[in-house]
Amino acid sequence: ERPRLLVGISGKHGMLRDVWKLRYFWLALAKHDLKDRYRRSVLGIAWSLLKPAGMTVILTLVFSSVFQVSIREYAPFLFLGIIAWQFVTESILQGCNSFRLGSTYLRVRPIPIAIFPLRIVLSAGTHGLIGLVAAGLVIWFCQGIDHPLALLSLIPAAMIFTITAWSLACICGILHTAFSDTQQIAERSEERR
């Protein structure tokens, strides 16, 4: 049986069903990636907040005076946007190498190859979730939360965002296997923003 990416979704042995059956496998891979990334780090996963927080401070100081907006209004909005952008770019850039990282597993057993971009998105999503919690705290501190039940709308939004990032990671992984320059193009595009 050959590895499947997008075929047979509604069939008896659909790709999504196969991915779900292997959930302990891809969750273990994502957990291993996070442990390996922060193995000897003093701050650990808190490093994922340093870049967006630093960029938020610098850009808020510059642009709040240029646009004549309150820091309490602008900083939470900017911080949330940087967190979201970091999640998408990390999913895309690391998604380019997702199949290379999973090549050992693919040689051993035919499994849906969509698992390997999902592994990348879950690792990036952990950073994004930590950033989302931090952004929520910044919003609560700066502006307060008038309607706490409105936060429930974040659940379907996060699911849609995660599926989109997974799709982009799959596309970039496939493109990178055919065209080695895909990652460099994605990196250059991210640098220009």
N, C-alpha and C positions, 0 to 999 in steps of 0.2 A: 504494500500500500504506500502510495506517495504522500508526502506532506501536503496538507491542504491549507490554503489561506482564506479564500473567499468562496469556495464552491460548496454546494450542498448545505446551505444554511437552514433550509426548511426540511431537508430530507431526514431519513431515519438516523443517519450518522452525521448530522450537521456539524459544521466547524465550531459554532458557538457552544453546542452541547459538549463537544470534545474538549474545548477550552475549559468549560466549567468543570468537567470531570477531573481535569488536571489542576484544579485550583490550588491544591496544597503544594504542587510542584512550583507553579509560578509565584506563589506567595513566598515560598522558601527562597527562590532565586532573588526576588526583590529584597527580602530581609538580608540575605547574604551580601548583596550589592551595597546596602547601606552600612552594614557592619564593616565590610572591607574598606569602604571609602573613609570612614572615620575611626579606623582601628587605633591609631596612635595619636589621635588628635586630643588636645587639651579641652577645647570647647565642644567637640563632638558635632552634633547635628545643628547646634546654634550657629555654625558657620554659614548655614544656608540663609540666615537672616541678616548677616553683616553687609553683604553687597546691596540688597534692596534698601536696607535701612540707611546705609551711607549715601546711596544715590538719592534717596528721598530727602535727607537733610540738606544735601548740596543743592539739588534742584529746587527745593522749597525756598531756601534762602535767596536764590537767584530770581526765580520766576514769580514769587509772591510779591516782590517789589516791582517787577516789570509789569505784571498784569494787575497790580493794585488789588489783590485779593487777600483775605485773611489767611494766616498760616493755619488756623484751626479748621478752615474749610478746605484748603488746598492740600495739606500734608496727607490726610487720610485717603483722599481720592487718588493722589499720586502713588502712595505706598501700595494701595490695592492694585492699581494698574501695573506697577512694576512687578509685583508678585505674580500676577496673571501672565504677563509677558515672559517672565523668567521660566514659568512652568511650560509654556508652549515652546520656547526656544530650546530648553533643556531636552524636552521630548523629541523635538526634531533633530537636533544635533547628535544626541546619543542614539536616537533611533536609526541613524545611518549605519551604525556599527552593530545593531542588534542581532543580525543574522550571523555575523562573524563571531560574536560572543556566544551564540548558541550553536555553533557548528559542531561542537563535540557531541552535544545531545542529539542533534539531527542525524549524525552518523550512526548512533547507537540504536535509535528507535524512531520510526516515523510518527511524528506528532505534529499538530497544527503549528505552522510557523508563526502564526499571529501571537503566540505566547511570548515570543522574545521581544517584540516591540511593547507588549503589555508589561513585561518586566521592567522596561525602561520607564514607562509612563507611571507605574506604581512608585518607583523610586523618586521620580520627579514630583509625583503627586504628594508624597510624604513631605517633601520640602514645601510644596504649595499649600498643604493643609496647615503646617506650622505657621507659614506666612499669613494664611487667612485668619487664623486665631489671633496672631499678633496684630493684624490690620483691624480685626474686630475690637481688640482692646484699645488700639489707637483711636478708633472712631468713638468708642464709648467714653474715653478720656477727653477727647477734644470736643465732641458734639453731643454726647449722650445718645441713648437709643430710645426713641419715643414709642416705637411699636415693636416690642421684642418678638412677637409672632411673625413679623415680616421676615425674620431670619430663617424661617422654615423654607422660604423660597430659594435659599442657597443650596438646598439639597438637590432638587432637579437641575438647577443651573450647574452645579459641580459635576453631576452625572453627564450632562450634555457636553460640558467642557472636557471631561476626561475621555469620552468617546471620540470627540473631535481630535484630541491630542493623540489618541491611540491610532486613529485613522491616518493622521499625518506621519506618525512614526512608522507605520506599515508602508506607506507610500515612499517615504524617504529611504527606508531599509531596502525596498525592492529596487528603487532607482540606484542606490549605492552599489548593489550587487552587479548591476549592468554598467553603470558609469561611475568610476572611482572618484570623479571630481564633485560628486553631489555634496559631500560634506563640506568641501572647501567653498562651494557656491553658497551653501546655507550659512557658513561662518561669515563670509563676506557680506551677505545680506544682513546678518544680525549686527555686524560691526557698523554698517552704514546707518542703522536706525538711530 
